[in-house]
Amino acid sequence: MNNKIDDLNWRILKLLQENSRLSMSNIGREVGLTPPAVAERVKKMEDLGILEGFNAKVSYTLAGYQLKAIITLRAFMGKLKPFLEMVKTLEEVINCYRITGDENIIMEVVLKDQAHLERFIDELIRYGETRTHIILSDIVSDAPIKRLK
């Protein structure tokens, strides 16, 4: 367990996960600290790697993509390492994880349309067997990391 995340830091993390654009003043009012004290705690959590960054959430549909999908890949013998390098260059991939189980890889991708999906899969099948799942809607998305009990 990380002793650098005390009760106050957890409260700050909760607020930042709800809205990363909150000012240090607003956070300070919520947790009972001055803005400089909040900024110091945030900086320390960044330095320790607890806070990994602040990101904008972009609507894939309003950005021009019609499809979001989860694609798994079961790599062919000798193709996993080349795939791991190649996948970093694919603009469609918004998340990619190496996993345990029958498949080696799970990716979250955004695509313009079905033809784009077909071309994308054609690229992937050089590296292994794929399985595609079209996402219909988000049920839980970007849920906050909570304190272990």
C-alpha positions as CSV (number, residue, x, y, z in Angstrom):
1,M,0.0,0.0,0.0
2,N,1.2,3.5,-0.9
3,N,1.6,5.6,2.3
4,K,2.0,8.8,0.1
5,I,-1.8,8.8,-0.4
6,D,-3.2,10.0,2.8
7,D,-6.9,11.0,3.4
8,L,-6.3,14.5,2.1
9,N,-4.6,13.3,-1.0
10,W,-7.5,10.9,-1.7
11,R,-9.9,13.7,-1.4
12,I,-7.8,15.8,-3.9
13,L,-7.6,12.8,-6.3
14,K,-11.4,12.3,-6.1
15,L,-12.0,15.9,-7.1
16,L,-9.4,15.8,-9.9
17,Q,-10.9,12.6,-11.3
18,E,-14.3,14.2,-11.3
19,N,-13.0,17.4,-13.0
20,S,-9.3,17.7,-13.8
21,R,-9.9,21.4,-14.7
22,L,-10.7,22.4,-11.1
23,S,-8.5,25.2,-9.9
24,M,-6.3,24.8,-6.9
25,S,-8.5,27.4,-5.2
26,N,-11.6,25.3,-5.7
27,I,-9.9,22.1,-4.6
28,G,-8.5,24.0,-1.5
29,R,-12.0,25.2,-0.5
30,E,-13.3,21.6,-0.8
31,V,-10.5,20.0,1.3
32,G,-9.6,22.9,3.6
33,L,-6.2,23.8,2.3
34,T,-4.7,26.9,0.7
35,P,-4.2,26.8,-3.0
36,P,-0.4,26.6,-2.7
37,A,-0.7,23.6,-0.3
38,V,-3.0,21.9,-2.8
39,A,-0.6,22.6,-5.6
40,E,2.3,21.2,-3.6
41,R,0.4,18.0,-2.9
42,V,-0.6,17.7,-6.6
43,K,3.0,18.3,-7.7
44,K,4.3,15.7,-5.2
45,M,1.7,13.1,-6.5
46,E,2.8,13.9,-10.0
47,D,6.5,13.4,-9.1
48,L,5.7,10.1,-7.4
49,G,3.8,8.9,-10.5
50,I,0.5,8.6,-8.6
51,L,-1.0,11.3,-10.9
52,E,-0.1,10.3,-14.4
53,G,-1.5,13.2,-16.3
54,F,-4.5,15.4,-17.1
55,N,-6.4,14.4,-20.2
56,A,-9.2,15.9,-22.3
57,K,-12.1,13.4,-23.1
58,V,-13.1,13.7,-26.8
59,S,-16.3,12.5,-28.3
60,Y,-15.3,10.0,-31.0
61,T,-18.6,10.5,-32.8
62,L,-18.3,14.3,-32.8
63,A,-14.7,13.9,-34.0
64,G,-16.1,12.1,-37.1
65,Y,-15.8,8.4,-36.2
66,Q,-18.9,6.2,-36.4
67,L,-17.6,3.1,-34.8
68,K,-15.8,2.2,-31.6
69,A,-14.8,-1.4,-31.2
70,I,-12.9,-3.8,-29.0
71,I,-10.6,-6.0,-31.0
72,T,-8.6,-8.9,-29.6
73,L,-5.7,-10.5,-31.3
74,R,-4.2,-13.9,-30.8
75,A,-0.8,-13.5,-32.3
76,F,0.8,-16.1,-34.7
77,M,4.0,-17.7,-33.6
78,G,6.8,-15.1,-33.9
79,K,4.4,-12.2,-34.7
80,L,3.8,-10.8,-31.2
81,K,6.9,-8.7,-30.9
82,P,6.6,-7.2,-34.4
83,F,2.9,-6.5,-33.6
84,L,3.8,-4.7,-30.3
85,E,6.0,-2.3,-32.3
86,M,3.5,-1.8,-35.2
87,V,0.4,-1.2,-33.0
88,K,2.0,2.0,-31.6
89,T,1.8,3.5,-35.1
90,L,-1.9,2.9,-35.6
91,E,-4.0,6.1,-35.3
92,E,-7.2,4.1,-34.8
93,V,-5.9,2.5,-31.5
94,I,-6.9,4.6,-28.5
95,N,-6.0,1.9,-25.9
96,C,-4.0,-1.4,-26.2
97,Y,-3.2,-3.9,-23.6
98,R,-1.2,-7.1,-23.5
99,I,-3.4,-9.6,-21.7
100,T,-3.5,-13.2,-20.4
101,G,-5.7,-15.9,-21.7
102,D,-6.3,-17.2,-25.2
103,E,-5.7,-13.8,-26.8
104,N,-2.5,-11.8,-26.4
105,I,-3.8,-8.3,-27.1
106,I,-7.0,-6.3,-26.5
107,M,-7.4,-3.0,-28.3
108,E,-10.0,-0.2,-28.1
109,V,-10.2,1.5,-31.5
110,V,-12.2,4.2,-33.3
111,L,-13.1,3.9,-37.0
112,K,-14.8,6.0,-39.6
113,D,-17.2,3.3,-40.9
114,Q,-17.5,-0.4,-41.7
115,A,-15.1,-0.1,-44.7
116,H,-12.5,1.4,-42.4
117,L,-13.0,-1.5,-40.0
118,E,-12.5,-4.0,-42.8
119,R,-9.2,-2.4,-43.9
120,F,-8.1,-2.2,-40.3
121,I,-8.8,-5.9,-39.7
122,D,-7.0,-6.7,-43.0
123,E,-3.9,-5.0,-41.5
124,L,-4.1,-6.9,-38.3
125,I,-4.6,-10.4,-39.6
126,R,-1.0,-10.4,-40.9
127,Y,-0.1,-10.7,-37.2
128,G,-2.7,-13.1,-35.8
129,E,-6.3,-14.1,-35.5
130,T,-8.7,-11.3,-34.5
131,R,-12.1,-11.0,-32.8
132,T,-14.1,-7.8,-33.1
133,H,-16.8,-6.5,-30.8
134,I,-18.6,-3.3,-31.8
135,I,-19.3,-1.0,-28.8
136,L,-23.0,0.0,-28.8
137,S,-22.9,2.3,-25.8
138,D,-20.8,3.1,-22.7
139,I,-22.1,1.7,-19.5
140,V,-19.1,2.6,-17.3
141,S,-16.4,4.9,-18.7
142,D,-13.4,6.4,-17.1
143,A,-14.6,5.5,-13.6
144,P,-12.5,7.0,-10.8
145,I,-9.8,5.0,-9.0
146,K,-11.0,4.7,-5.4
147,R,-9.3,4.1,-2.2
148,L,-8.9,0.5,-1.2
149,K,-10.8,-0.4,2.0
